[in-house]
Amino acid sequence: MTGPDADEVARANVRAWELLVDAVPGAWVRRDGGAVAIVTGAELGGFNGVWGEASGPDPAAVARLLDAVRAQGVPHCMQLRPGWAPEVDAIARERGLVRVPGEPLMVLVDDRRLAGALEVDGLALRQVTPDEAGLHARVAAEGEVTRQEAAYRRVISPEVLATPGVRCYVGEARGKAVTTALSVTAADCAGIFSVATVPGARRRGYGAAVTARAVGDALRDGARWAWLSASDDGYPVYRRLGFATLERLDFWEPLRG
């Protein structure tokens, strides 16, 4: 299959966020100079901040958007594509953000490997219903260092899961939900978010299986390609599934201490 370029994926990321934000009360999206501010109101930095839609956003626009996000009083971050101007780093630092190791932006280039990842002994995969949104929140929070279940409940609510194009999955082992993933299909592409596996159930192929299910369903329903950004732990998993890196994103998060 033929994948998109990094510009297409960046635009797809914003479309996916817009779809999610439309169903979150009080949330908003604002574009300015090649960057996008997103505020969901959740008390978790990854759910609020400034994202780069263009590879070289206007530094003044980045400053304006960061100020708008900061004014909301919620934890936030910044994520930009390669090509940002040097003064952006100083702008972020002046506003209490420091650059940290980023993540690769990946796109599926070979869907032939998905089927093999689905067959994992003892794991049952299923799509959750909107009224089970709390199940996703619990598993996603347990699988993350932050353990901020309330933040996931705010952003991935029953109303969000009822939105056309949004799907959520869990994998259950011995009757317990141990892994989860979210897919957001907008136009002809699917973004994969919130892939998490609880401690004690990792390195068994569960994360790969739930990701493969989410991607496979989206492709069967008309998406032409899928994309995600990968953590260090997730990167080799996604590579084995057929994802390839387009570019590496840079991240900024609040200074600690």
PyMOL commands that set and color helices and strands:
alter all, ss='L'
color gray80, all
select helices_A, chain A and resi 6-21+45-47+59-70+87-94+111-118+130-142+149-155+158-161+206-220+235-241
alter helices_A, ss='H'
color red, helices_A
select strands_A, chain A and resi 28-32+35-39+48-52+77-80+97-108+123-127+166-173+176-186+189-197+225-229+243-254
alter strands_A, ss='S'
color yellow, strands_A
deselect
rebuild
show_as cartoon
